[in-house]
Every structure is written in C-alpha cells, then in structure tokens.
C-alpha cells in the first residue's frame, strides 16, 4: 500500500510520510545541507576561456584589455572615471580615444567592492552597463556566464566606470 500523501499550506507542499518515518528524508536533507555548505565555502571566480591565460592586474585596480582573453596592452583604474577618452593609453591601441569604446575583457582586483562599467560617459544607465565583483574577470563579454555577460554588444563600448555603487 502506498504511503499517505498530504497537501497543505499556502504552497501546496506534498509530504510522503514513509520518507519522514524511515529517516530517508533526514538523510537526504543532511546530504543537501552538507553539499550546500561545501559550495558556499568554495571561492567563486570567473574562469578564463583558456585556462593557460593568467592575466596580471595589480591589487587595488580594475584592469582592462583591448582584446578578448586579456590580449593586448593592459589599462587600469583605481577610482571613478566619467570619461574613458581621457584615460592615458600609452600603447595607443585605441587610436586617439584613450580607452573609450576599446575594451574587450576586464578584471576586478579592487580591495573592497564591485566596479561598474558603463557604455556611456558619466556613469549613465541609459544604455548598457555591467557590474563586476571583486576578484572576478570577464575574458569575453559575448560568452555566457560564468565566463561572460552574454552581451556581445558590450564589447568595445565601455566609456566610464564607478566603484561600489551604481
């Protein structure tokens, strides 16, 4: 004979009493709780599309590159920047635009918070923008998470950045 099922509560929960009485449910819950705790303790970072790529970004900075997978000369910022055209690009990899509309991969190695990148100057949210948590990196904006933003139109469109709050 099948174990009795109950439906109840606002969510219509179904309870199979044979699982509760035999301890099977408790064992399954213990496994789920243990696995969840293990995952919570594991640091989450954005992996590079190519594991052999190990980009360099000094502590306290958000870094960016003109090519996907951290290719080309590196640029870096440690504060808010309303206009990436004014940022110095000694390699002139973006022509006369500084770093504006010329970034294809990013990394946040800041010391305390999230960095926000905007496709318009002056931190405008009227167009595209994305946040990047500490110690995260995105080698290709078009890739699906966890390695990208699933937003290929963000490639070569960054014009400003802001730290901690959008």
C-alpha positions, -999 to 999 in steps of 0.1 A, spaced: 0 0 0 13 34 -9 23 58 19 -2 86 26 5 120 9 -7 153 23 -12 186 6 -12 216 27 -1 251 34 -2 281 11 24 264 -11 6 231 -15 35 211 -1 34 173 -6 47 152 23 54 115 19 53 102 55 71 70 46 102 90 39 100 110 71 93 80 94 121 59 79 147 86 82 153 87 45 142 123 42 165 133 71 195 116 53 187 133 20 184 167 38 217 161 56 234 155 22 219 186 7 229 208 36 264 194 36 268 200 -2 254 235 1 278 243 29 307 230 8 297 251 -22 293 282 0 328 278 13 343 274 -22 355 307 -37 338 316 -69 358 332 -97 352 338 -133 373 313 -153 392 324 -184 381 309 -217 416 295 -220 430 280 -187 465 288 -198 457 326 -198 466 342 -165 461 379 -167 480 403 -145 461 430 -126 477 448 -96 459 448 -63 435 477 -59 428 481 -96 402 472 -122 421 462 -153 410 460 -189 424 449 -223 416 459 -259 413 423 -270 393 393 -258 410 369 -234 431 397 -219 450 403 -251 469 435 -259 483 462 -236 466 465 -202 449 495 -188 439 500 -152 419 523 -130 416 526 -92 389 553 -89 358 565 -107 363 577 -142 335 596 -160 352 596 -194 375 569 -207 386 591 -236 406 610 -210 424 579 -197 460 575 -209 467 546 -233 504 547 -238 503 520 -265 476 540 -284 459 507 -290 426 526 -293 439 554 -315 432 589 -301 402 577 -280 422 569 -248 404 538 -237 368 548 -247 350 521 -268 380 499 -269 377 473 -241 371 436 -247 380 420 -214 380 431 -178 391 421 -143 383 435 -108 413 432 -84 400 460 -62 404 459 -25 369 464 -13 340 465 -37 323 459 -70 332 480 -101 305 491 -126 313 497 -162 290 518 -184 288 521 -222 281 559 -219 301 586 -202 293 599 -168 280 566 -154 248 568 -175 224 539 -172 205 550 -203 224 524 -222 244 492 -213 262 487 -180 275 457 -161 289 451 -126 320 431 -117 325 418 -82 359 417 -66 383 391 -79 360 384 -109 371 386 -145 353 385 -179 375 374 -208 348 378 -235 316 398 -230 297 377 -255 303 344 -237 275 331 -214 280 332 -176 300 324 -156 328 335 -180 309 363 -198 280 386 -196 262 371 -226 262 406 -241 284 408 -272 272 444 -278 291 455 -247 324 447 -265 343 479 -274 316 501 -258 328 510 -223 331 547 -217 331 551 -178 335 532 -146 324 537 -110 332 518 -78 310 504 -50 276 518 -60 260 520 -94 
